[in-house]
Amino acid sequence: MQNLIETLHVALDERSYPIHIGSGLLDRPELILPHIKQKRVVVVTNETVAPLYLARLSSTLSTGGVEVLPVVLPDGEQFKTWETLNRIFDALLGARCERSTILIALGGGVIGDMGGFAAACYQRGMPFIQVPTTLLSQVDSSVGGKTAINHPLGKNMIGAFYQPKLVLADIATLDTLPDRELKAGLAEVIKYGLIRDPEFFVWLEINLDKLLARDQASLIHAVHRSCTNKAEVVAADERESGERALLNLGHTFGHAIETGMGYGEWLHGEAVAAGTLIAAELSCRLGWIDVDMVARIERLFVRAGLPVMAPRLGAARYLELMSHDKKVQDGKLRLVLLRGLGQAVVSDVATDEQIVAAIEVRCTKMGSF
C-alpha cells in the first residue's frame, strides 16, 4: 500500500496541475520538489498538524536543499479571520519573501483556504501547494482554487479563485484524524454521488464501513473518485458561473447552520450533512424525488455518523443567513436541489413557505444531533 499512488489532473490550460493521491506521499520528494524553484518555502499549518507532520515535510524538502519557514496558526474555524490571515502576511513580509516564494498549506480546509487566500493576495499572487491532511480537504476544499476567510455575517464571503500548483493528498495522514473529522469529510464524499455520480453513491452504500474503518485502498478510491468528479466540474466551470454551483448541495443551509451556531460549533461536513437533508426534503416537497429517496439518503448519512437534523435557529434566522449566500442572484435565492440520484439542479422555484416547511421538518432542539 505504501507505493500505491493515483494521479489525476485539473485541466485548466497553462494553469493545469496534478493531484497525487496515495499513502506515504509526504516522504516522496520527487512529487513535490519539481514544483519548487527557490531554496526556501513558507509552510502554513496549525497547532494540531504541526507536531504531527511539519518535521516530516521539512525533512522531505531538505533532501532538495530547501529551507522551511513555518507559520503555525491556531486551529479551528473560528480563527478563519482577517486577524489570523494577517499573521501569515506578517511572516511573509518579516522574512522578505518574494513573489516567487512557494507557500505550502499543510492542514485541513481552514489552513488550505487561508493559505491559498494569502498566496492570492501577497504581492498580487505567489505560487502555492496544497498538502491536505483531512478527508474533507482531500476530497473537496484543496481542489479547485476556492480560497476564503469568514465574516460574522457569512461563511467564505471574502476570498478569491486562485489555483494551486500541486495537490498532494497523503492518505496516511488520515490515520491521526479524529473520528468526528473523518465522518465530517464523508459528507462531501457522499455529495458527489448525489449530484452527479450515482454509481459512486451505490459504491458508498456498499463500502461505507470500510471507509469508517480507514481501509486505505477504500479511502484512496473514494478520494480519487471524489477528486475526479470535482476536477471535471472545475475544468468546465472554474468560476462557478454554471455547473460548479452544483458542488454546493446542502451548503446554503449548511453555511447558515455554521454561521448561526457560531463558527466551530458544528464542523463544516456536519452542517453540510444536515443541509443536504433539508435540500432533499425540499426536493421531495417539489415533487422531484420521492420519500423513499429521501430515506435512502438519510440512511447513508446516519450510517456515516452524521447529523440528519438541523439546529432550531428559527425560520426567520435561516432565511436571513441564507440571503447572504453567494448563489443569490437579483435578490432571488437559488438552491441546489435534486431531481433524482445523481441529478442535481440549481433552482429558484421554491417559495419561502416551501423552504421554511422543509427547514422546520428537519429541525431539532438547538445544537443537537
TALINCOR-V82660 format. One record per residue. PSI is psi in whole degrees, 0 to 359 (none if undefined). D_LAST is the distance of its C-alpha to the last C-alpha in whole Angstrom. Layout:
# TALINCOR-V82660
psi->[PSI/PSI]
d_last->[D_LAST/D_LAST]
This chain:
# TALINCOR-V82660
psi->[331/328/356/126/136/139/134/171/143/115/98/45/236/348/17/153/155/153/115/130/125/189/136/19/337/340/15/86/332/344/333/324/325/343/359/116/337/170/18/136/157/124/113/124/192/177/339/315/325/312/338/318/354/314/322/314/319/321/318/316/327/337/340/13/24/127/141/127/106/142/107/117/162/155/129/149/330/347/10/69/170/319/315/321/321/335/327/314/320/317/318/315/320/328/5/45/145/170/333/357/138/134/129/125/111/101/201/202/323/313/318/317/315/318/318/320/319/318/322/328/324/121/35/21/113/151/148/159/138/126/82/139/7/158/318/316/329/324/349/288/337/346/131/348/13/124/146/166/167/162/150/335/348/147/137/32/349/113/197/153/119/113/143/170/340/143/124/101/99/108/334/335/342/347/330/3/129/150/319/320/321/314/321/323/330/335/319/329/312/325/317/322/321/321/331/359/74/329/324/322/316/318/320/320/325/324/8/320/325/321/317/331/1/35/121/320/320/320/317/317/315/318/316/315/319/313/326/314/314/320/320/318/315/320/327/335/74/319/24/46/351/257/327/333/335/337/350/21/126/350/327/314/320/317/324/321/312/315/316/325/343/126/128/343/313/135/155/314/326/315/322/321/309/320/325/322/327/317/321/318/316/319/321/317/334/354/17/328/161/174/331/323/319/316/323/316/315/319/319/318/321/316/328/357/29/154/141/4/144/158/149/85/342/137/319/322/318/311/322/312/321/340/344/1/146/348/359/130/124/38/3/127/125/129/148/119/177/131/0/175/121/12/82/150/156/125/148/21/340/135/163/323/319/320/314/318/319/321/313/321/342/17/151/187/156/123/3/143/none]
d_last->[36/37/39/37/37/36/37/36/38/36/39/40/44/45/42/40/39/38/34/35/32/33/33/35/36/36/39/41/43/44/41/41/44/46/43/45/48/48/48/46/42/39/36/33/30/28/28/25/27/31/31/30/32/34/37/37/37/40/42/42/43/45/47/48/49/46/45/42/41/37/35/32/29/27/23/20/19/21/24/24/27/31/31/30/32/35/35/35/38/40/40/41/44/45/45/47/45/47/46/46/44/41/38/35/32/30/26/23/23/23/26/27/27/29/31/32/32/35/37/37/38/40/44/43/41/41/40/37/35/32/31/27/26/22/21/20/23/25/24/24/24/27/29/31/32/29/29/28/26/24/25/24/24/22/21/24/27/29/31/33/33/35/35/36/39/37/33/33/30/31/28/29/27/24/25/24/21/18/16/13/15/17/13/13/17/16/15/18/20/19/19/23/23/22/24/27/28/27/29/26/23/25/26/22/22/24/24/20/21/23/21/19/22/23/26/28/30/27/26/29/29/25/26/30/29/26/29/31/29/29/32/34/32/33/36/36/35/35/34/32/34/33/31/29/27/26/24/22/20/16/18/19/16/14/16/16/12/14/17/16/13/16/17/15/12/10/12/14/13/9/10/13/11/9/13/14/13/14/17/18/17/20/22/22/23/26/27/27/25/24/21/22/21/18/17/19/16/13/15/15/12/10/13/13/10/8/5/7/6/7/8/11/14/16/18/21/19/18/21/23/21/21/25/25/24/27/27/28/32/35/32/30/27/27/24/23/23/24/27/26/25/26/28/26/28/28/28/29/29/26/27/25/25/23/21/20/19/17/15/15/14/11/10/8/9/9/7/4/0]
